[in-house]
Amino acid sequence: MKILLIRHGQTPGNVAGELDTAFPGPGLTELGERQAAALPEALKDESVEALYTSTLLRTQRTVLPLAKATGLEPTILDGVHEIEAGTLEKKTDHESHMRYMGTVFAWSSGDLDVRMPGAFTGHDFFARFDSSIEKVAAAGHSTAAIISHGAAIRCWAGRRAEDIDTVFAETHQLPNTGIVALEGDPGNGWRVLHWDQIPVGGLALADQTAEDPTGEAL
């Protein structure tokens, strides 16, 4: 099967450079709404059979234009929400950004015992994200779109895709509405078909000024 892991549209937290991971989280900026509106055209050649979102509001706002265009009812997945920042929540300083993303990429490289300050370990993250992917695969779709989050997508794909590694995930940005497309299944593994480093609507929908720690290349 094919899964399209799509990062949500821009949020006020992305603009401010906040580590903004708590439930329910913010909605979208005006630019984020325009990014979401570009999804139907960008995915018109994909045979998407199912739509999924995380529990956070920004993913549920992002999916709306795609749901309207396809007539599909989105399903909320418990396990694909953003990686909790713990005591780093709402921090905007460079040191906090590096500690957060350093923990994320330690997990994707296999050091799952590392704990996010005041939050969870890599074991916890992969258990929940893997479980959600397994549910999607078990549903029998040929192609499913999952609206998720920057750090979560980069961490999971960096470890679970067989043809990339943590260095690739670290050095390839994932902007708002950027897509990581994978093919495979939980039993036989996944390979990356493409990793988009621009928003689905093109560079006209990119914000070069925003401080965006979970989507930027390190």
Residue pairs with C-beta under 8 A, 6 or more apart in sequence:
1 137
1 141
1 142
1 143
1 144
1 183
1 184
1 185
2 46
2 142
2 143
2 144
2 181
2 182
2 183
2 193
3 133
3 136
3 143
3 144
3 145
3 146
3 181
3 182
3 190
4 43
4 46
4 48
4 143
4 144
4 145
4 146
4 179
4 180
4 181
5 146
5 148
5 153
5 156
5 157
5 179
5 180
5 181
5 182
6 39
6 62
6 145
6 146
6 147
6 148
6 177
6 178
6 179
6 200
7 147
7 148
7 149
7 150
7 153
7 174
7 175
7 176
7 177
7 178
7 179
7 215
8 28
8 32
8 36
8 56
8 58
8 59
8 61
8 62
8 147
8 148
8 149
8 176
8 177
9 28
9 29
9 31
9 32
9 33
9 34
9 35
9 36
9 58
9 61
9 62
9 176
9 177
10 28
10 29
10 31
10 32
10 35
10 176
10 207
10 210
11 20
11 25
11 26
11 27
11 28
11 29
11 32
11 58
12 26
12 29
13 19
13 20
13 25
13 26
14 20
14 29
14 32
14 176
14 207
14 210
14 212
14 215
15 29
15 207
15 210
15 211
16 92
16 211
17 92
17 97
17 210
17 211
17 212
17 213
18 90
18 91
18 92
19 85
19 88
19 89
19 90
19 91
19 92
19 96
19 97
19 100
19 213
19 214
20 26
20 85
20 89
20 90
21 81
21 82
21 83
21 84
21 85
21 89
21 149
22 84
22 85
22 89
23 55
23 56
23 81
24 55
24 56
24 57
25 56
25 57
25 58
25 82
26 57
26 58
27 57
27 58
27 61
28 35
28 36
28 58
28 61
28 62
31 205
31 207
32 58
32 61
32 62
32 176
33 61
34 201
34 205
35 62
35 176
35 177
35 199
35 200
35 201
35 205
36 61
36 62
36 63
36 64
36 65
36 66
36 177
37 65
37 201
38 177
38 199
38 200
38 201
38 205
39 62
39 63
39 65
39 66
39 69
39 177
39 200
40 65
40 66
40 68
40 69
40 70
41 201
42 200
42 201
43 66
43 145
43 200
46 143
46 145
47 142
47 143
48 66
48 70
48 72
48 143
48 144
48 145
49 72
49 141
49 142
49 143
49 144
50 72
50 75
50 136
50 139
50 141
50 144
50 145
51 63
51 66
51 67
51 70
51 72
51 73
51 74
51 75
51 144
51 145
51 147
52 74
52 75
52 76
52 77
52 80
52 132
52 136
52 144
52 145
52 146
52 147
53 59
53 60
53 62
53 63
53 74
53 75
53 76
53 77
53 80
53 146
53 147
53 148
54 60
54 76
54 77
54 80
54 81
54 82
54 147
54 148
54 149
55 76
55 77
55 78
55 81
56 81
56 82
56 149
59 147
59 148
59 149
60 74
60 76
60 147
62 147
62 177
63 74
63 145
63 147
66 72
66 145
67 73
67 74
74 147
77 132
77 135
77 136
77 146
78 128
78 132
79 127
79 128
79 129
79 130
79 131
79 132
80 128
80 129
80 132
80 133
80 146
80 148
80 149
80 152
81 148
81 149
81 152
82 148
82 149
82 150
82 151
82 152
82 214
83 100
83 104
83 116
83 119
83 125
83 149
83 151
83 152
83 155
84 116
84 119
84 120
85 91
85 100
85 116
85 119
86 116
86 117
86 118
86 119
86 120
87 117
87 118
87 119
88 96
88 99
88 100
88 116
88 117
88 118
91 97
91 100
92 211
97 213
99 117
100 116
100 151
100 213
100 214
101 151
101 213
101 214
101 218
103 114
103 115
103 116
103 117
104 151
104 154
104 155
105 154
105 155
105 158
105 166
105 169
105 170
105 218
106 114
106 122
107 114
107 121
107 122
107 125
107 126
107 155
107 159
108 154
108 155
108 156
108 158
108 159
108 166
108 169
109 158
109 159
109 165
109 166
110 159
111 122
112 121
112 122
112 123
112 126
113 121
113 122
113 123
114 121
114 122
115 121
125 152
125 155
125 156
126 156
126 159
129 152
129 156
130 156
130 160
130 186
132 146
133 156
133 186
134 186
136 144
136 146
137 185
137 186
149 214
150 174
150 176
150 212
150 214
150 215
151 214
153 174
153 180
154 169
154 170
154 172
154 174
154 180
154 214
155 169
157 164
157 169
157 180
157 182
157 190
157 192
157 195
158 164
158 165
158 166
158 168
158 169
158 170
159 166
160 189
160 190
161 182
161 189
161 190
161 191
161 192
162 184
162 189
162 190
162 191
163 191
163 192
164 192
164 195
168 195
170 217
170 218
171 217
171 218
172 195
172 197
172 217
173 197
173 215
173 216
173 217
174 180
174 195
174 196
174 197
174 215
175 197
175 198
175 199
175 206
175 212
175 215
176 199
176 207
176 212
176 215
177 199
177 200
177 201
177 205
178 195
178 196
178 197
178 198
178 199
178 200
178 215
179 194
179 195
179 196
179 200
180 192
180 194
180 195
180 196
181 192
181 193
181 194
181 195
182 190
182 191
182 192
182 193
183 190
183 191
183 193
184 190
184 191
198 206
199 205
199 206
